């Protein structure tokens, strides 16, 4: 009999990827709420979201065998809450919150590793950087979507400007996050900071690398390492590339750090990804962030190279089973997710149609295009953007080598016919 797996915020792109899992016949995937309900709204009402999810699950005529998600907050917190209520396998809510609260996460890291940046909680009434920290700094809320409200500052004037913008916007996610914080035991320093506080961290340099893994019955496994590359002279991602080009000794070091931190945080029955900076010249490693979920951004990359998307891991864990490790049975040697971006605001006058995308994917084998901006959109109104650029489209490609990756991306990017008016031009006199 098929098992019923409910997915919070299931979108069409990931539905297609999930349906590529070979043993799909064992599962029936069901959407639980709309992703727009949890990402696009100006205000998040956690009580209402949870009640709607419960009502949908209660009304289902069959068995609810698993509940999963692959998005950041609120999905990442709703999964353990809903699973606990139904006795389904999931990470402890306290461990998830400890990962997602950036200040709490840093305090936990301090106890077991040395590879983290100098950091400090920042009072919104202060006018200069915390003592003991040096510019350049990153200022960010202790909880936000993606890189939203994360600012690089190099002097006191920039510090004050960024702090004011964070103070203005931190409550949009921080206040709903406090709803979840209230359900767990908090360390005193975290309780005092709350969910709308600000964190300052010294800038780390080097190559960005992400480890994907999972925890099954208390054991930590790492199954993939992905490189993240930015547009030149920016902090905005150009692409994710799998597999990594980091040497084996570096991967081994990152894996050891990851295991210590994941065990300290108490994660279990969950996928995770951990982001690092690796500076080869200095021989240094800095842990950037711990996410108590796998990255749906990497799913297509694993499918292209390994033959299975990383969604397979979270599905099996949610059903109480151990995942199958990647086995390199995919159609391609390398894969990448590219971000087509614009670095100025504007209004989309024309965007590719679904038929345009379908023709492009057919013309370029091993490519998948996900449009982010559509006709009529103002780029600054799009959800989950970073603080310095706007995504127009995501382009996934698989190839036999690096040259093939680049060629396929350029072909796709040049074929996507966006017409964007500058904001002033779009608004008019």
N, C-alpha and C positions, 0 to 999 in steps of 0.2 A: 504494500500500500504506500502511495506517495506521502511524503511528509510536507507539512505546510510551514513555510518560512516567510515571516512577515518582515518587510524592509521599510524602515522609517525613511521617508523621502526618496523612494525609488524613482529615478529619472529614466528617460528612454535610452540614453546612451549606456547607462550601466545595466539596464534590463537586457539589452542586446549582448553585452559582455557576459552577464550571468548565464544567459541561455547558450553560451558556447562551452560551458562546463560539460565534459563528456557524459557524466552520470546524471545529467539533468532529469532523467526519468525518475530518479529517486526523490526529487523535490518539486514542490509547487510554490512558486514565488508570488507573493501578494503585496501590493503597495499598502503602506500604512501611513496615512496622511500625505499631503502634497509637499514636495520640497519647498515650494514657494511659501507655504505657511510658516516655515521655519527659517527662511533665509531672506525673504523679500519684505517682510513687514517692518514698519517703523518701530513697532513695539511688540515684544514677545510676552505673551501671557502663558506662563508655564502651567498654571492650574488648568486653564482651558485646553491647552494642547494635550496634556496628559489625560484629561477627562474625555476628549474626543477620541484619543487613541484607545483608551479602555473600552469606550462604547463600541468602537469598530471591532475590537477583538471579541468582546462579549457577544456581539451579534453574529459572529462567524459560525456557521453551522457545523464545521468540522473541528478537528483538534488544532490547537496552536502549539506547534512543536518547537519553534525557535523565533526569536525576535532579534534582528540585527540592524546595523546602520554603518555608514561609512563617512558621514559628515561630521564636522566639528559641532560644538554646542549650538543648539540644545539637544541634537540627536544623540551625541556621545553620552550625555547624562540621562536622557530619557530611556535609553536601552537598559541600563542596569536597574533603574527604578521599576520599569514594566516587567522585566524578567524576574526580579525578586518577588514581585507580587504573585507570579504564576509558578514559582519554583523552577525556573529555567536557568541553565548555566549562563553566567555573565560575570564580568569583573565586579569586585566590590565597589560600591559607589564612592566610598571614601578614597580609594586608590585613584579612581578616575578624576575626582575633584583635585586631589593632590597633584596630579599631572597637569591639569588644565589651569590651575591657579598659578601663574608664572612665579609669584613670590614664594608660595609654598613649595613648588617644585625645586626652586633654587636652594631653599633651606634644607630640603631632603638630600639634594645632591651633595651639599657641603659635608654631609656626614660620611659619605662613602667614596667620593672621588675628589681629585684635585683639578680636573679638566673642565672648569666652568669660568665664566668671566667675573670680574669684580662687579658687584651689583649693590643696589640699595633701594629701599622703598623711598618714594619722594612725596613730601608734603606739598599739597597744591598751593600753599601760601608761600612757599620758598621762592627765591628769585635767582638762585645760582645752583650749580651742580653740588651734589652731596660731597662733603669732605672725603678725601681718600680716593675719589674717582677722577679720571683724566679724560679730556676730550680726545677724539670724538666719542660721543655716547649715543646709544639708542634709548629713546624714551618710548614707553609703550604701556597701555593699560595692563593690569594683571589678568584681564580677560577680554578678548575681542575676537572677531572673525578674521581668520587668515592674517594678513599683514596690515589690516585696517587700523588706522591711528598709531602706526609705528613710525617714528620720525628719527632721522639721523641728525644730531646737532653737534656743532663744532665750537660754539661760544655761548656766553650767557644770554645774549639777545635771542639766539635761536632756541636756547633752552626755555626761556620764558614764553616764547611764541608757541612752541610745541606743547608745553605744559598747559597753556590756556586752551588749546584745541582739544587735548585729551580730557581736560576737566569738563569741557562742554559735551563731549561725545561718549565718555566711558560708561555712562549710566545705561545706554541703550542695550548693551549686552551684560554689563556688570550687575545691574539691578536684577534681571531675571536669573543670573547666575547665583545671586545671593539666596534665591529661593532654594536652590540645590545645596548651597553651603549650609543652610539651616538644618539640613537633614543628616549631617555628619558631625562627628567630634572634631573640632578644629584646634590646632595649636594656638597658644595665646597670641603670638605675633601675627598669625594669619587672621584670627578673629578680629584683632584690633585693626588690621588693614582693611578688611571687608572685601567686597567684590568689585569696587569701583576705584581702587587705589592705582597708583602709577609706579612703575618700576624703571630705574635707570641702570643700564648695563654698559660696560666698556665695550667698544667695538672689537670684534674678532676678525681676523683676516685669514685668507686661504681659500682652498677649494671647498665647496659645499657638498656634503655627502650625506645620504640618508640610508639608514639601516631599517629594513622591514623584518618583522619577526612576530612571534606569538608566544604565549605562555599556556602550556597544557599541564594540568595537574602539578603546578608549581615549578615546572622546568621551563627555562627560557631558551628559545630557539631563534636563530637568525637565518633567514632563507634567501635574502637578496640585498644587494647594495647598489644604490642608484646615485649617479652624479647629477648635481644641479648646477647649471651655468646661467649667469646673468648677462643681460645686454651690456656691452662695454660701458664702463664708468657709471653704472647704475646698480641699484639693489633689486631691480625687477627681473624676474626669471625669463630667460630666453628659452630654455628647454630642460627637461629631465632626460637622462640617458641611462640605459641599462644594457649590459652590465657595466659596473664601475671600471674605471681604468686605474684605480688606486692599487698599489702593490699589496701582495698577500700579507706582509707584516703589519701594514697599516690597518688592513681589514681586521686582522686578529686583535690588534690593540683596541679598535673601536668596538669590536664584539665583546671584549672583556669589560670595558667601561659600561656598555649597555646592560650586560647581565647584572652587574653590581647595582646599578641604579634601579632597574626594573624590579629586582628582588627587594630592594629597600622600600620601594613604593607599594609593594604588596599586590601588584597586578597578577591576575590569574584568569584563565578561561577567556582570553582576549587577544586580539591582534594589536600590534603597536608599530609606530615608526619613530625613530630617533634621529634628529638632525645634528650634524657636526660641521665645524670648520676644521680643515686640515691644512696646515702650513708646512709644506715639504721643506722649505729652506730652513726654517727654524726648528723643524721636528716637533712642532706643537700641535695639540688637538684641543678644541674647545667645544663643549656640548652646547648646542643652541636651544633645542626644544625637545620635549617628549610628548608624543600624541598617543593617547590610549585607544587607538583605532588604526586600521591599515589605511593606506592612502589609495582612494579610488582613482587618483591621478595616475597611479602606476599600474592599474589593472591591465590595461591594454598592452603595456610594455611586457609584462610577464606572459601574457597570452601569445604575443608575437614570438618571443624567444623561448619560453619554457613549454608552451602548449596549454598552459592553465593560467587564468587570471588569479591574482591574489585573493579575490573574493572567495575562492574555494576554501581558504584557511578559516575565514570567519564563519562560513556556513557550517563547516564540520565542527568547529569549537562550540558553536551555539547549539548544536545537537548532541554535545557531550562526547564528541569523538576527536581523535587526534588527526590533524591535517596530514595530507600527503605532501612530502617535500617536493620541490621543483625538480624536474628531471631532464630539462633541455631537450624537449621533443617538439619545439615550435618550428615554424617555417622559416625563421630568420635568425641571424647571428647577433644582431644588435637592433635596438628600438629606441625611439625617442618621442617625447611629447613636447611639441614646440608651442610657444605662446606668441601669437600674432598680436602686436600691441600698437597703440598710439600714445604718444607722450604728452598730448595736449587735449583738453576737453573739446567736445564738438557734438554735433547732432547728425545722426546717420540719415543721409538722404536716400541712399540706396544700399541694399545688402544682398548677398547671394540668396537665392531661393533654395528650398529643399531639393528641387529638381536639379539645380546647379550643383549642389553638393553631391547628389547621387551620381551624376555624370562624371564629376571629378574623381570620386572614389573608384568608379569603374575604370577610368582611364589610367589611374595610378594604383596598380596592385599593391597591397600592403599599406593602405592609407585609410584613415578614418578622420573625418572633420566634424567638429562640434562648434556650431556658431554660438557666440556669446552675445554679440550686439545685433539687433535687428532694426529694420527700417523704422524711423521715428524715435529711436532711443537717444536720449542724451547720455553721453558716456559717463558723466559724473553721477548719474542716477542708478547705474548698474550695481547690483549687489556684490559684496565680497571682493572688491577691488583693493589693490595695494594703495599706498599713499602717494605714489608718484607716476602711475601709468594706468591705462585702461585696456583690458583685453577685448579684442575683436573676435578672435576665434582660437580654438585649440586644435592643433594638427598632430595626429598620432601617425607615425610611420615605422615600418619595419624594413630592414635591408640586410644585405650580406656584409656590408662594411661601412665605414664612416663616410666615404664619398657618396655612397648610395643614399644614406640618410639625408645628407645635405641636398643632394639633387632632388629627391622626392619632396622635401620640404619646400624648396624654392619653387618647384613646379606648382605645388598646391597654393602657396602664398600668392604667387603671381596670378593665379587663376581666380582667386576670391575677389570679386569686383565690388569693393566697398567704395562708396562716395560719401565723404564726411565733410560737413560744413563747419568752419570755425564757429565758436559760440556766438561771437558778435555778429557774424554774417547770418547765422541761423535766427537770431532774435530780431535783427534789423533795427532801423532807427526808431 
